[in-house]
């Protein structure tokens, strides 16, 4: 009986047969061009699991006749690296060594620095893989000596042929003929979330659990739903997908697309993440809606409070309300632009002394220091306004806030133009 995992048996042996990754493996892809020229730089393969990183490394080793060593950074140490380099120049590695270092992000700074010795002397060519953004988790000295290739989740359309090949292999193993219900292949391709290995594992499990009628194994949609237990979504509160999802949520709301905004909110909630969207929606209410609809922050706060008190799954209702409200509300970033400009001046050392007439005068001796003597109380004047300088002398002509073009801020602009007489 063949017990070899299906995903391993179907692993491609040529770059042309790798599922997806046409942007780097296609005819004009950078990695394909480098290999045609015989150039094998140190590389970092970055992307989700099941997208072909290990497969491509194996193929490169075979094509270049290099001895491949596979180390996992979760368990490997400096001694393991030494053992690999000891083979250089021996009969065990006549054409050089290709080191595949999986999950490089688990090497600490000292361990990553130890790689520099091997990368600089050219004894070893390294392909490191990581599911985390290398620009966050790999030290600059290592990054500067490597070419980063991003592996992307494989589309459902690209996954389907691989799943079909897996079904054919399972037929050969079992001597049975598979009969697929409508939609089974499409369902598995979508629910694997771009992870080919996950999809093939589902095919294998589905085939083993299929009801058999004579020489026919029936692959039902009901069983497919059972074996594909995880949604077609990549999300981890500690990895890039967390921040990517929050970024997509905010940008969708900023772009006034309620459908996209609800989609990304749903991703967060399905993953059980309640706190992150609550915090981000409060930010959006002030950063992106702002003074165009000042009530947005109060309504959003009420929705967030309700969500945290309710908990999931009911929390989805007030959060959806806040999301749609913010996505369909008029937008203004005048407030954040104003405070950022003011803070930039402060951080650049442009501040100056607070004018004497604005300083605290509620203590004995303040008048002797000249505090508050010339201050004019606005409420004692028509329209509760009087012209006087509020900024420090050094910044007397500074301008931070610009009225937005929305109805609310334009109404305020027209009011103050009338009051201030065009000032």
N, C-alpha and C positions, 0 to 999 in steps of 0.2 A: 504493500500500500504506500502510495506517495504521500509523505507527510511534509514535504517542503512547502513553506508558505507560498500561496499563490502570487503575492506581490513580489516575492523574490524570484520565482520561476519566470515571471513575465518581464523581468527587468531587461530593458533594451541593451544591446551591445554596440549600437552605433548612435552617434549624436542625432542623425536624421530620424531615428525612431523614438527619441525622447518626446514624451507628451508635453505639449506647450513650450513655453520659453522661446518662442520664435524671435523675440527681440534680441536675444543673445546667441541663439543657436541656428537661426535661419541662415539662408545663403549669404546675406549681408550682415549678419550679426557679428559683433565685435569678437566674441570668443571663437566663433567659427573661423574668422579671418586670421586670428592669431595662430590657431592650430594649423591652418593651411601653410602658414609661413614658418612653421616649426618653432614658434616662439612660445615658451611656457613661462609666464611670469609667476611670481608669488600672487596668490589670489585669495579673496574672501568671498565665499558664496553666502549671500544673505537672503533669507526668505522663510516662509512657513514650512513646516514638515510636510513630507509627501509630495514635494514639487520637483524632485529630481536632482538635488544637490549631490548626494552620495553616488547616484547612478552616473552623473556626468564626470565625477572625479574618477570613478572606475574606468570609464571609457577613455578618458585622457591618459591614464596610466598605461592602458593597453596600446593605444595609438602611438605613444612615444616610447614604448618599450622600457618604461621605468618600473622599478620595484616599488609597489605600493604598500605603505604602512598606514594603518588606520588606528589612531588614538582618540580617545574620548577625554575631553578636558575635565570632565566630572571626576575621573578616577586617575588620570595620568599625571606624572610628575616629571621633574628634571631628569631623573634616572632613566625614564622611558625614552625621553628625547635623546639622551646619550647613546642608548642602545641602537636607536635608529641611525644616528650619524656614524656609529662605529662600522656600519656596513658599507659606507661610501668608499669606493675604490677597491672593493673586494669582489670576489667571484659571485657573491650573493646579490650584488647590485652593479653589474658591469656598466649599465647605462645611466646610473644615477638613481637617487631615491626621491620618490614623490610621497610626501607626508600629508595625509588627510587628517586634519585635527578638527574633530567634531565638537560643537558647542564651545568655541573658543572663549565665549563671554564668561565661562566659569573659571578661567585662569585669572589669578590675581595679578596685580601690577608687576610683582617680582617675577612671576612665572612668564608673563607676556614679554617682559624685558629679556628674559633668558632666550627667547626665540630669536632676538636680534643677531646673536652670535652666528646662528645657523643660516639666517637669511642673508647676512652680509657677506659671508665667505663663499656663498654659492654652492656649498656642498649639498644642500637639500632644497628642493622646491616644495613650497608649502601651499596647500589649499586648505584654508580654514573655513568652517561653516558655522553659521549662527542663525538662530531664529530671532535674535534681537538686533536692533539697529546698531551696526558696527560703529557708527559715528558717536554713539553714546557709550558703548561698552568695550571697544577696543582702543588701546592707547595709541596716541598719535604717532609715536615712533614706529609702531608696527603698521599702522594704516598707511603711512607714507611710503612704505616699501611694498605695498600690495595694491592690486587692482581689484576694486569691489564690483561684483556682479550681483544684481538683484534678481532673485527667482520669485516669480509672481504666482499667486494661486491660479490653478489651471481652470479654464472655463468649463462649464458643464458640457458644452458642445464638444470640446476637445477630450473630455474624460470618457464620453460614451464609447468610442471605438476601443479604448483600453479595457473597459468593462466588458464589452462584447467579446474581446479576445480572451478575457478571463473566464467567461461563461463557456467558451469553446474548449478551453483547457480542462475545465471541470467536467465537461461532457466526456472528453477522452479519458480522464482519470476514472470516472465512474461507469462508463459504458452506457450512460443514460442520455436521452435527448431532452434538452430543456424546452419547456413551453412557457413563454413569458406572458403574463397578463399585460394588457395595454397600460402603458405608463410606467412600468417597473424600471426599465432602463433609464428613462428620463428622471424618475424620482431618485434613484441611487446617485445619478450624476450630479443632481442638484444638492442632495443632502450631504455629500462628502465634503462640501465646502472648498473645493479646489484641491483637495488632498487625494491624489490618485491611490496612494497606499490604503487610505481609509476606505475608499470605494471598492477596491479589490478585496479587502478583508470582509466587507459587507457581502460581496458576491459569494465569497467562499462560505460564509456562515449561512447565507440564504440558501445556497445549494444543498448544504448539509442538512438543513431543517426542512427542505421542501417535501411535500407529500408526493409519494411515488405511485404512479398508476402504470403497472406493467413495466415498460422500458422508458417511461416518460416521467421527468421530474417537473412538477408545476411550480414555477416561481411566481407567487401571488403578490399583489400589491399590499395586501394585509400583512404578509410576512415581511415584505420589504420595509414597511413602516416600523415593524417591531425591531428588526436588526439595525436599522439606521436610527440609533437612539439619540444622536446629537443633531441639532439643527445645522443647516448649511451656513455656519457663521464662525468666524474666528474671533475670539474675544477673551482677553485675560486682563485683569485689573492691573497687572504689573508690566505688561508689555506694550509694544507700539500700537496694537489694535485698540487699546483703551483710549489713548490720546488721539489716535486717528478718528475714532468714532465720535469723541467729544468735539473735535475740530470740525468734522463734517456736520454735526448737529448745529453748531453755532453758525457755520457758513451758510447752511441751508436756511436758517431763520433769518440771518442777515440778508440773504438773497430773496427773502419773501416767498419761499417755496414750502408751504405747509405739508405737502405730501412727503417730500424728502425729509423734512424735519421729523415727522412722525415715524418714518422708517428708522432713522438713527436713534430716536428715543426708544423705539421698540427693541432695537439691538441691545441697548443698555439694560432695559427692564427684563428682557428674556434671560440675560446673563445674571440677573439677580442684583444688579448694581442700582441701588436707589439713591445713594448719597451723591454720586457724581453728577447725574443730570439735575438734581435739585440745586447744587452749587452753581452749575454752569448756567442754568436758566436765570438765576438771580443776577449773574454777571451780564448776561445778554440783555436783560431788561434795562440796565443802566447804560451798557456800552453801545448797544446797537439800536435800541428804541429811544431811550433817553428822553430828551425834552420834547420830542415829537408827540409823545403820548405819556406824560409824566405819571399817570395813574398805573402804568404797566408794572412798575416795581411793586406797588402795593398789592395789586391783584396777584402777581407772580408769587410774592411772599405768602399771601394767603393760601395759594394753591400748594406751595411747597410745605407749609405748615400742616395742611390737611393731609398731604401725601405721607409725611413722616409720622403722623399720628395714626393713619390708617394702615400703613405698611402694604407690602405687595400681597395679593394682586390688585387690591382696590386702589392703591396709590397711582396706578396707571391713569385713572380717570382725571383727577385734578392736574396731573402733570401733562396729560394730553391737552387739557383746556388751556394751560399756560403756554404750551408750545404753539398751538394754533393761534392763540391771541398774539403772541410775539411775532409769529411769522407773517400774520396778516396786518399787523399794526404799521403805521408810518414809521420811518426810520430817521434817526439823527445820531450822529457821533460827535456833535458839537461839544458836549460836556467833557468827554474823554480827551478830545483834541485840546481843549482848553487847559485841563489839569496837567496833561503831559507837557505842554509848552511851558507852563509855569514851573513845573518841576525841573525841566531842562535848564531853565535859567538859574534856579537855586543850586542845582548840581554843578553848574558851571561857575559858581561863585558870584553870580549876579543877583544880589539881594538888597544891600543897602540898609540904612537905618530906618526904623519905623518913624514916620513923621511925628513930631512932638504933639500935635493936636489930636492924634489918634491914640496916644499912650494912656495907660490907666491913670486916672486922676483921683481915684477914690481912697486917698490916704493923706495924712497930714504931711505937709511939706511938698506935695506934688506941684502946687502952684509956684513955689520957689524955684523948682527945677524947670518950670515952663511947660509942665505937662497939661494938655487939654485946654490951654488958655484960649486958643482961637478956634476950637472945634465948634461947628455949626450943627445944631440938632435938626435933622431933616424933617421930623414930624412937625416942626414949628413953621414950616414953609408950605406954600401951595403945592398940591399934589405930592406932599411928603418928600420933596427933593430939593436940594440946593447944590450948586456947583462948588466943589472943593476937591483938593487932591487927596487921594487915598494911598496911592502907591509911593514907595520910597523915591526920593529925588532921582536916584540913579536909574530908576525904571519908570519915570513919570509918563513916558510916551509908549510904554509897553502895551501890546494888544494880544490877548490870549484867546478870548472868546469871540466867535463869529456866529451870528444868528443863523440857524439852519433854514433851509428853504421850505420847511413844512409849515402847515397852517398855524400851529400853536406858536412856534417861535417867530413867525412873521407877524403875527398879531401883537406879540410882545414888542417886536422891533418898531412897529408903527406907533404903538402907545408911547414908547420912550422917545421917539423922534418928536412927537407932539409936545411931550413934557419938557424935553431938554432943548427944544427949539433947534433941532438939526445938529446938535453937538455930537 
